[in-house]
Amino acid sequence: MLQRIQPAVDALIGGLLQRQAADGSWRMGFIEGGTTMDAAAVFLLQSIGIRKPKLVRALAERMLAKQTQDGAWLVYPDEEGGNASATAECYYALQYAGLSPNEPALKKAKEAFEALGGMKQIDSLLTKFRLAVIGRYPWPRWFPVPLSIMMLPPSSPIHFFQFSGYARVHMAPMMLLADRKPGSKFPQVQSLTEPVRGGNEFKRLMRSWHAHFRLPIQDLSEQRRKGLLSLPAKLHDQAAGRAERYMLDRIEPDGTLHGYSSSTLMMLHALHARGYSMQHPVMEKAVRGLETLFFPDRLTAALPSMQITTSALWDTALTSHALQAAGLTGEHPAVAKAGRYLLDRQHTALGDWKRNVKRPVAGGWGFSDVNTINPDVDDTTAAMRAVRGLPGSSVRQAVDRGLQWLLAMQNSDGGWAAFERNVDSRIIRWVPLDGAEDAATDPSTPDLTGRTLEYLGRSAGLTSDHAYIRRGADWLYDRQEKDGSWYGRWGVCYIYGTWAALTGLAAVGEPADHPQIRKAVDWLFRVQQPDGGFGESCASDRVKRYLPLSYSTLSQTAWALDALIAVHDRPLPAMERACDYLLTHVQRGGPAADYPTGAGLPGCLYMRYDSYAIVWPLLVLANYRAKYGGGH
């Protein structure tokens, strides 16, 4: 086995070195997120008069290429039957792109949509808003989060900043849109079905809101209670102005809102509804920023697709770390160039994350290389893994700042979240928003807590003898599933979370024979596929329990094997079979490489990272060789 690893590692290293960009980054290709962002882009371009006919045609071609034989569209490849939200968006977007509703593809789409259950099966709030903007879904008479929330101070039982940062950048434009209720119908567009009635939606939301918030609202004064449920006319403009200002203050240098295409598209619709012309500098720059997010999809003949964001910083950090694990030193030109690229993008400005930190000091890294104010825990540890071995006092200072930021972001419960500290209000989880539990809060998660512990243990030399590391380890033990796995929020899903937890616990010195660690190991062995690999469906994310994929994937096999390496002093036969799977398939491509194993929003958004099928196998093969082969 060890003799086979070296040639594979050398081949992967050679391929990665050839793909490094001139600025030192690795831009490993596409973050594929389905078709909903393509549809949303078409809605924007066509509804507010941005003339991009070639782009619109190309986006339409890609949507048609992704349509299933049954006529529906999917959110992930093995989704059963189809996805109502994605199918509705593509059906209307194709008509906005100029296709006749009598085209066979659209006739099949309409039939598939009705078979899925029609409009009542649309469970994505973003989809409802996108369709409402084009006049194909009723605006709610009362949005679950009223514009009045912008006027409530942090002392209120509920206020705007209790929502997660990634929710807020979507909510601000959505609240403005729900308040203005624009709607631009193309007369030639044929509706899918009779639209759902807004009154029923309104009553459902009101019942849900009052059922969940009865006690908190009773605790408020009468004046506050009225202010929460309805906005006095004299304060309306002020609240709308605050929502607008919130967006404008969080526009990145490239013109996008927090670097996300989804929030930027919503912002453009909202500002347009507020009277901004397309010649306004903010609008023009935002459109230019969106254009940089289009990328050719190799799986659909290089047709362009809109990415949710770019992953250059994430890819660069992961790749540089994997190359160093495989034997490249900090003096290697590729590693040194990558280090300079990463160091130049360490954050120096205080963002919203500072709100719950006593003595905030900037020092984190973000996911996208255009991000300057929205660092996250995972990218920060990834960047520090990649640069900490480089020479120079400036590197040590950067790592020290990053470590200070990372430790300051530990939640009060002992775990780590993605973007902010202690943004996990129980009240917010009760807000009647589709996906509120997964998107509206930013709680501690096993994957981020495990990855943080892995960095602190393996790279910073800390152990569970330190009080704050002990709290993180105990938090993980408390969140283990009954079957022995852990749920991963930002990857698919239980394999990902179990890998992060096990490697984190091992790195901080937790014993391999700990009963809960053994239980997790036994679970991994139970879910191993007959071919030696590991594969888990995105459907696990929807039902919140492990569901196997019918085939193994490279990234999930790498995660599982890495977890097993972390807690075994010698390779067991099952581990050798996993290693053999990677060596056999790592250069082949196909479904094993192309299945989406990144998670965005459960049930709505999953990402296929082109980098994952290369970087994770390289890292784990290097770890296998280092532990069981006497070094490299």
N, C-alpha and C positions, 0 to 999 in steps of 0.2 A: 504493500500500500504506500509506504513512504517513498519508494522508488518512483511511483507513478505521480506523486504529488509535485515533485520538483519541476518536471516539464510543464505541468499544467499551470503552476505558479508563474514560471518564466513566460509562458505564452500570454497569460492574463496581464502581467506587468508590461510586456512589450506592447500589447494592444492599448493599454491605458496611456502609456507614455506618448504614443502617436496621436492620441486624441486631446492632449492638453492644449488649451488655447494660449495665444501669445501673452495674455495678461496673467497667466499662471493658474487660471481656473480650469475646471473640467465642467463643460456644459454637455452633459451626457445624453442630451436629447430631450425627449418628450415627457411631460407629465400628462398622461392620457386620463381624462376624466369623463368619458362618455360623450354625449351629444348635447346635453342641456346648455352648456356654455356657448356652443355654436348657435343653437336656436336663440338664446338670449342676445347674442351679438347681432343676428339678423333682425330681431325685433327692434333693437336700438337703431341700427343703420337705416332701416326702412321707415321707421315711424317718426323719426325726428329729422329726416332729410339729409343724412350723410351719404353722399353719392360714392359708393364703392361697388359698382356692378360686378366686376371680376371676382372680388372677394366673396360677395354674396352668392354668386354662382358656384364657386368652389366649396363654400360651406354647405350649400344645398347638396352638392354631389357627395360630400362626405356623409351627410345625414342619410342619404339614400343608400350609400354603401354599407351603413351600419344597421339598416332596417333588417329585421329577421324575416324569414320566409312566411311567418304567420302574419306579418304586417306591423308588428309592434316594435318598440325600441326597448333596450335593456339598460340598467344601471351597472350591472356586472355580468360577465359572460354566461354564467350558469343560472341566472335569475329565471325562475319558472314562470312561464306564461307571458311575461312582459311587464313593463312598468307604466302605469297609467300616467304619471306625471311626465315622464320622458316622452311618451307617445303623444300626448296632447301638445307639448311644446314643439316637437318636430313636425307634427301635422300642420300646425299654424305657421311655423317658420317657413316650411316649404312653400306654402301659399304666398307668404310675404315675399319669398324669393322669386315668385312668378309662376309656380306650377299651378295648373288647373286642378280643382278638386275632383275632376273627372279622370285624372291620371290614375292608372291602375295601382300605383304605389299608395296614393292617398285614399283610394277606395278601400284597399286592404287595411290601411291604417285606421280608418274610421270603423271598419268592422271589428278589428282587433281591440280598439278602444272600448267599444260597446261590450265586447265579450269580457273585458277586464272589469266591467262594472261602471264605466262612464265617469262623469265628473265627480261623483261622490267618493271615488277611489283615489282622487288626487290628494296626496298626503304631504306634499312639499309646500311650505309657506312661500318659498321663493317662486315656485311655479305659479301659485295663485296670484301673486303680485305681478309677475311678468304677463300673465294672461289678462289680468285686470287692466294693466297699462294699455294693452291693445284692444280693450273692450270686449274680451271673450270670457271674462269671469267677473261676477259682481263684486264691486267694492264692499267691504263690510261697513255697515252703518256705524260701527264702533270698533276700531282696531283694538285687539287685546291689550296693547300697551299704548295708552293715549298720549298725545303730544304734551299733555299737561305734566307728564313725568319729568320733562326737562326743567320744570320750575320747582321741583321738590328738592330740599336740601339733603345733604348726607345724613342728617339726624333723623330723617323720616324712616318709618319701618320698611319702605320700599323706595328706591331711587335709581336713577339711570345707571350709575356706576356699579350697581350690584349685578348687572348683566355682564357677561364676559366681553372682553375686548373685541373678539371676532363677531359676537352678536351685535355689539353697539354700532360697529361701522356699517352693518346692514340695517339695523333698526332705525338709525337716524334718517336715512333717505326713505325708508319704508313708512315711517310715521308721517313724513311730509307728503308722501304720495297718498297715503290713506286719508290725510286731511284734505288735500286738493282734489283727489279722485279724478285724475285725467283719464282720458280714454280715446285712442285714435284708431278707429275702425277703418280697415280697407273695405270698401263696399263689395269688392269681388270675392272676398274671403268667405268661404262657407263654414258655418259652425259645425262642430262635431255632433252635438246634441242640443236639446233645449238647455239653456244655462240653468245652473242651480239658483235657487232663490236666495237673495241676500238676507231676507228677514229671518229665515231659519238659522242661518249662520250666526246672525246677530244674537238671537235668543240662546243658541247653544253656548256661545262665548260668554254671554252675560251670566247664564246659570253656572257655568264652570268657574268664572271669576268670583262670583259671590259665594259659591260653595267653598272655594279654597281660601278666600280672603275675608270671610265673615269676621273672624276674631281679630285679625290685625286691623281691619277698618274700624271695628267697634272701639278699639283703643285710641283712635284718633279723635281730635276735636271735630266738631261739626264743620268748621271752616276747612280744615284739612281734608275731611271726608269729601266735601263738595269739590275741592280742588283736585282730588285724585280722580274722581269719576267724570268730571266735566270741567272744561277750561273756560273761565270767565272771558267774555269777548274782549275786554280791555287788555288782557294778558296774552291773547292769542298770538299776536305778532311777535311778542317777545319770546314766547316759547318756540315759534317757528324759526326765529332768528338764531336762537341757541342751537337748535338742531342743525341749521345750515352752517353755523360757525364751527360746530363740532366736526363736521365733515371737512371744511376748508382747512382747519388747523391740523388735520391728519393726512393731508395729501403729501405723498412722497415726492422726491425730486423729479421722478419721471412722469408725474402727473396723476398717478393712480392713487386710489384711496387705500392706504395700508398695503399696497402692492397686490391686492386681490382684484381679479377681473369682475367677480360677482358683485362686490360692493361698489366698484367703479361704475359698472353699468347702471346700478340702481341710483348712484349719485347723479349721473348724467340725466337720467329720467327725472329725478327730483328737482335738480337745478333748472332743467328745461321747463318743468311745471311752475317753477318759481319765477320764470320770466327771463332766464339767461338765454341769450342768443348763441347759436353755434359758433359765432365769431368771438365770443368772450374768451379771453386768454385761458381761463380755467378749463373751459369746455374743450378748446383746441388742444391744450396740453394733455388732458385726460384721454382724448381720442388717440393722440400720438402714443401715449403710454400703453393703451390697449393694443395698438398695432404691434407692439413689441412682444405681446403675449401669444401671437399666432405662431404656430410651429407646424411643419409638415409631419404628418403621421405616416410612418413607414408601413403601417398595417393597412392603410387605405390608399395606396399608390401615391404617397407623399402629398395628399390633399391637406390643406391647412385646417387646423383646429385651434380653438382658443383655450389656452391653459388657464387654470384657476390662478396660478402664479408661476414664477420661475424658480428653479431649484439649484441655481449655479453655486450658491454658497454651501448649501447642504451637500451637493454632489462633490464639491471640491474638498470639503472637510472629510467626508467619508472616504474618498479616494486616496487622499494624501495619507490618512491614518492607515488604510489597508496596505498601501505601498510600503510604509515604514514597518508595519508588522511583518511584511513579506521580505524585508531585508534592506530596503533603501534607507540611507542615513539622512540626517538633517542637512548634510552638506551636498547631497545630490541636487543637481540643478533643478530638477522637476519639483522636488520637495521644497527647496528654498523659494522657488517662484510661487508655489502654492501658498507658502507661509506668508510671503509679502502680501499676496492678494487677500488672505484672510485677516491679517493684522490691520490692513488698511480699512477693513469693514467692521472693525469692532466699534460698538456704539459709544458715542460720547455725549449724547443728549439724554435727558430724563424724559421718559414717556409716561403714559398712563399707569404703567406698572408701579410707579413711585408712590401711589396713593396709600398703599397699605404697608409700606416699608418705613421703618423709623428713621434710618439714616441712609437714604438712597444714594448710591454711587453707580454711575453708568459703567458698563463693562461687559454687557452681554453681546450676543450675535443674533441676527435674524435669519430667517429661512432663505429669503431672496436677497440677491446682492444689491437691490435698490432700496432695501429696507433700512431705515435709519432710526426709527423710534419705537419699533415693536419687536424687541428681542424675545427669544423663547429659550426655555431650559434645554431642550434637546439639541438645538443648534449650538448653544453655548458650550455644552460639554463636547460636542463633536468637533467644534473649532479648537477647543483647548487640547483635545487629544492629538490633533493634527499639528499644532504649533509648539507644544511644550518641549519637544525634543530639539528645537532649533536653537542655535547659539545666539548669545547677545543679551545684554541687560534689558533692552526694550521688550524682548520676548517675555522675560521673567516678569516685568512690570505688567504687561498685558495679561498674562496668565493670573497674576495676583489680583488684578481688577476683576477679571472674569470669575475667579473663585469667590471673591468677596460678594459679587452680584449673585452668584449661584447660592451661596449659603444664606444670603438675606432673603431669598425667594422661598425658603422652606415654609410650608404652611403650618399653621398652629397644630394641625392634627399629626404632624410628623412627616407627611408625604410632600411630593412636589407636583405642581400643576404645570401647564404649558406656558402661559403668558403672564399671569398675574398671581399675586399672593392673596389667599383667603377670599377668593371670589366664588363662593359656593353657598349662597344663601338658600335655605330651604324654601323660603317664600317664593323666590324666583323659579324654583323647580315646579311650583304649582301654577304658574302663569299659563293660561290656556293657549299656548303657541305650539304649532306642530314642531316636534323635535326639541322642545324646551329643555328636556332633561339632558340631551346630548350637546346642545349648542348654546343655551342661554347661560350656562355656568361654566366655570373653569376649575373643576375640582382636582384634588390629588388623584393620580392614576398609577396603577402598578407599573406600566411600562416606563413612564417618566421617572418615577421614584426608583425603579430598578436601574435604569440607565444612569441616573445621577449617582447612586451608590457605587455603581461599577466604576465611574470616573473617579470618585472620591477615594475609593479603595485602591484601585489599580494604578492610577496616575498620581494621586495626591498622597498616597500612603496612609490613609485614615482607616480605622477599624471600628467595629461596633462597640469597642470600649469607650469611644467618645460618645458623649450623651446625645448629641444631635444625630449621629449615625445610628445609635441604638434606637432612637425614636423612629427613624426611617425604616429600619429593619422590622421593628415591631409592627409598624403600620402595614408593611407588606404581609407579614404573617397573619394579621387580622383580616386581610382582604383576600386571602386565598379561597378559591372556589371549593365546593365540597368534593369535587372529583380530583382535586390536587392542582388544577391549572390556575392561571391568573388571566384576567381579561386585559387586553391591550387596547387602548382607546385610539391610538394613532397608527396602528398597523392591523393587519388581519391575521389573527385577532387573539385567540387564546394561545396559539403557538407563539405569537409575537410577545404577548404579555408574560408568558411563562419563561421564555428566553430572557427577557429583560430582568425579571425578578430573580431567576436563578443565578445569572451572571453577576447581578448586583450583590446578592447575599454572599456569594462565594468570594467576591472581591474584598468585602469588608471583614472577612474572617469567620463567617458563620460556618459551623462544621458541616461537612458533607453528609454525615450520618444523622443530622437533625431530622426528626420525624416528618416535618412538613416539607423539607427538601427532598427526602426520599419519596414522599407521596407525589411530588411534582415530577420526579424522574420516572416513577412508575407510570404516571399518566402519559408522559412523552413516549415511552416504549409501547404503550397500548395503542396510541394513535398513529404509530409509524405505518406507512403504506407497505404493501407486499414487495414493491420494487426497491425498498430501502429508503425512499425519500419521505417527505412530509408534504401534505397539501390540505389546506383548509379553505372552505368557501366563505365568500363575503356574507353569505346568508347567516353565518354565525352572529354577525353584528346585529341583525334584526331580531333574532329570537333570543339572543343573549345566552347561548350555549354552543358548545363546539359542534360544528357540522363539517364532516370531511368533504373534500373535493374528490372528484373521481380520478384525479391524477396528482402527481407531486409537482411542486414548484421549486425552483432553485433558491429563491430567497427564504422561503419557509423551511426548506431542508437545511439551509445554512444556519438559520436561527436555532433550530432544534439541536443540530449537532454542536453548535457553539455552547449551548446550555449544558449539554452532556459532557463536553470537554471540561467545562468549568468545575465539575463536581466529581470527576473520575480520574484517578491517578494512572489508569491504563485504559486503552481502548477496548471496549467490549464488542462482541460480534455485531450487535445491532448498530453500533457506532461505525464500524468498518463498512457495513452495508450502506449507511447514509453517506459516508465519504466516497464510496464507490459510485453511488448515484450522482454525486456532484461531478466527479471526474469524468463520468460517462456522458453527462448531459450539458456541461457548462458551456461548451462551444456550439451546441446544436441549435439553440434558439427554439422557436415554436411555443406551444402553450406553456411549457414549464418556465419559460422566460417572460411570457407576455401576460400572464394572469395578473390582475391588479391586486397588490398586497399592501398598498398604502390606504389608510382610511381618512376620510374627510368628515362626512356627516353620515351616521348610520342610516342605511336604507336609501340614501340620496346621492352620495358622492364617494367614489373610491378612485384611487389613483394607480396608474401603471407607471412606475418609474423605470425608464430604460436603463438606468444605472444599477438597479438592484440585482439583476441577474449576473452582473459582473463583480461588483464590489463586495457584496456579502459572501459569495463563494471564495473569493480571493482571501478575505480576512479569515474565514474559518479554516481554510486549508493551511494558511500560514500558522494559525493557532494550533492546529492539529500537529503540524510538523514540529513546531517549537516545543510542545509539551511532550510528545511521544517519540521525537526523533533526535533528541539531544541538541536542539537548537537548529540553526540554519546555516 
